Amino acid sequence: MKILAFDTSSKALSVALVEDDKLLGQLSLNIKKNHSITLMPAIDFLLSQLDMKASDLDRIAVAEGPGSYTGLRIAVTTAKTLAYALKCELVGISSLEAIAARLSFEKGLIVPLIDARRKNVYAGAYLKGESFIKDQHISLGSLLELLKDSGQKQITFMGEVDNFVEDIEAELPQARIISDSELNLPSAYEVALLGAKKEAVEVHNFLPNYLKLVEAEEKWLENHDEKDSGYISKL
């Protein structure tokens, strides 16, 4: 199975082509760029370098969130458009699960973080590649309390950890923090490997998994009945 995978859920961009779990090629940019401009050229470049056509693809695997609202919208829209146009399968993978997958061989809990600002994070916890604490939007303090009560002695933090090192060390001094490492960057290869095992979704109904409403939506709900919230999902 030939899988095109990509992740634009953060400032970094990662695109990979995988065939039967073998990495054929991967392109990553760890600089803040407009993903709406760089994603398709990156896909085209990778395909051309591998002498492949888009019609050769069997499946599209995309990081569905959480993460940057703009980045997720770009990735999901591109994935849906390609899957529909090429008549190939589509799967969505948690951005957090894809980060944690890079250390799935490690013992103990793997805790991937994405900075959600104001001391909040998108986070989950994974044990041997399986979800142990579900992906969620949560304050860092509440997450650390959950982890202290988890009963797990070995805990490794990865992802966008740099702004939280002092807080983590204060509450969980024995925890391992992976900082300033390429392991913290999104890997489209991991998205592809995870995507190979998932059941394909219906293209038209596939949406990003934001885990949190944008500020404008929250303010809208403050002034409207909750039963009208379906309006938001249609936008």
QUITA-V606858 format. One line per field, one symbol per residue. ss: DSSP state (h for helix, s for strand, l for the rest). A space follows every 50 residues. Layout:
BEGIN
ss=???
END
This chain:
BEGIN
ss=lsssssslllllsssssssllsssssssslllllhhhhhhhhhhhhhhhl lllhhhllssssssslllhhhhhhhhhhhhhhhhhhllsssssshhhhhh hhhlllllsssssssllllssssssssllsssssssssshhhhhhhhhll llllsssssllhhhhhhhhhhllllssllllhhhlllhhhhhhhhlllll llllllllllllllhhhhhhhhlllhhhlhhhhhl
END
